[in-house]
């Protein structure tokens, strides 16, 4: 976003060191509402990685809380801001629809699933509730797997193939919805 067309100010989980940084702590709810004044948009992409480890009960808790708390803290601060941004763009995921749909076409009007990721997405999107009744427009980005040459999911998927161990998963006929990082940035 900062390729010369937009001025970006990052929220950091430490003391701000640069003029383009704002300190916050979503786990404890620390964020000054006035720090969000004057921005055209606030974008929240935070959340514990879901492909990093097995989903133990503690990992599931971190996946849920890292998303819900960051959105709740930002939404509450925006709702309290004297001059809030015009739009709050919040990451979400296509996991909200559940995992078993075969060839069914899904869109925003499709129902929410009933598995763990669907519940996470429902609570994640619901955490922006303090902005209802305000002038802030809330946009939930229901993304598939975001792929980039710089790392993330693609790097993890490529490694077995580079080692000569790659192959199809399951029947090979299942869907894998993905989007390139540059397209996500353009959408934001």
N, C-alpha and C positions, 0 to 999 in steps of 0.2 A: 504493500500500500504506500510505502514511503518512496517509491520510485520517482519522486518529483511532482506527483499529482496530488498527493495528500500529505498533510502534516500529521504525524503519528506520535502519540504520547502513550508509553507503555506502563501498565500496572505491574509493579514488581513486588515480590514477597521478601523484601529487605529494605533497608533505608535507601531512599532515592539518592542517586549519586550524580545524575545528569538532569538538565532542565527538561528533558523529554520523558521523565519518569515520575510516577506517583506511587508512593508506598501504600501497600494494603496487606491485610491478612484475612483472607476469606474464612479461615478456620475459626477465628475469634470474632469476626464481624467488624474488624477495624478498617474503616474507610470514611474519610471526611466527605460529606455530601458536597461541600463547596469545591472540592478538588475536581468534581465532574462538571462544573459549570463552564459553559462556553464552547462545548464540543458539539459538532453537528451530529455525531454518532458515537455510540459506545458499543464495542464489539467484545463479546466474551467467548473465548475458545478453550477455556480451561477445563481440565478434567483428568483424572488418573487414567493412564493407558490401560486398554482392555486386552491387549495382546502380549503383555509383558510377563505374565505368570499365570499359574492355575488360579481359579477363582475360589479360593478358600473363603470362609465366612469373613475374615478380616479384609481380604482383598475386595470382596463384594461391597463391604461397608465403605471402603475408601473410594471405590468407583462411584457409588451413589452420593456420598457426602461431598466429594470434591466437586461434583457438578452442581448439586442442589445448593450448597452453601455459597459457592462463588456467584451464582445467579441471584440468590436471595440477597446477598450483601450488596451487589451492584444495583439491583432493582430498588431496594430500600433506600440506598443513597440517591439514586436518580429521582425517586418519588419525593424525597426531602429537599432536593436541590431547588434553589431559588429560580434558576434558569436552566432547566434540564435539557438534555439533547433532544433532538427531534425523533431519533430512532435508537432502539436498543436491539442490536443484532446478536442473537444468542445461538451458539452451536447446539444442535440436537442430532439425532441420528435416525436413519431408516429402520433401526432396530425397534422403533416404536410400534411398527406393524406386526412384530413377532417374526418367527423364523419359518413357519410352514405355510407357504402360499403357492408353491409350484409356479405355474405360468400366469397366475392372476396379476393383472395390472393394478397397481396401487397408486393412490394420490392422497392429497391432504384430507380428503373426505373419507378415506378408508378408516376402519376401526382400529383401535389400539389393541395390540396383542396382549397375551397374558403370561409371557415368560419374564425372566429377570431383566433383560435389556429393555423390554417394552415398559416394564414398571419404572426402571431408571429414567427412561425418556419422558414418561408421563409426569413423574415428580420433578424432573429437570425443567421441563417446560412450565409446569405449574409454579415453580419457584419465582417466576416473574410476576406473580399475581398482584404484588403491591403496586404495579404500574397500571392496573385496570382502573379506569376512571380518570387517568391523567392524559395529558396531551402527547405522551411519549408512545410512538408506534413500536410495537414489539414484533420482531421477525425471528422465527425459529428456523434455523438452517437444518433441515433433515438430510444429513449427508450420508453417503455410503462410505466405503473405504477411500481415504484420500491418499493418492499416490504421488510420490515425488522422487526424483533421482537422488535427492539429498538424504534420504533415509526413510524412517518410519516403516510402514507396512511393506512397501515394495522391497526394501533391503532385506527384511526378514523372509519374504517369499522367494527372493532370488537366490539366497545362499544355498539351499538344497539343490537347486538346478545347477549352480556353478560347481557344486561338488559331485555332480553326476547322479544325484539322488532324487531329483524332482520327478514328478509324475502327476497323473490326475488324482483328485481326491474324490472319494465316493464314486458315484456313477459317472461323474464328469459332465452330467447334464444339469446340475444345479446352477442357479444364478449367483453371480457375484457382482453386486452393484458397486461401481467405483467412479471416482471423479479425480481429475488431475488437480494438483495444488494451484496451478495458475488459473484454472477455471473457478475454483473456490474463491480466490482473491478477487477475480473479476465480479463474481456474484455479490460478494460483500460490498 
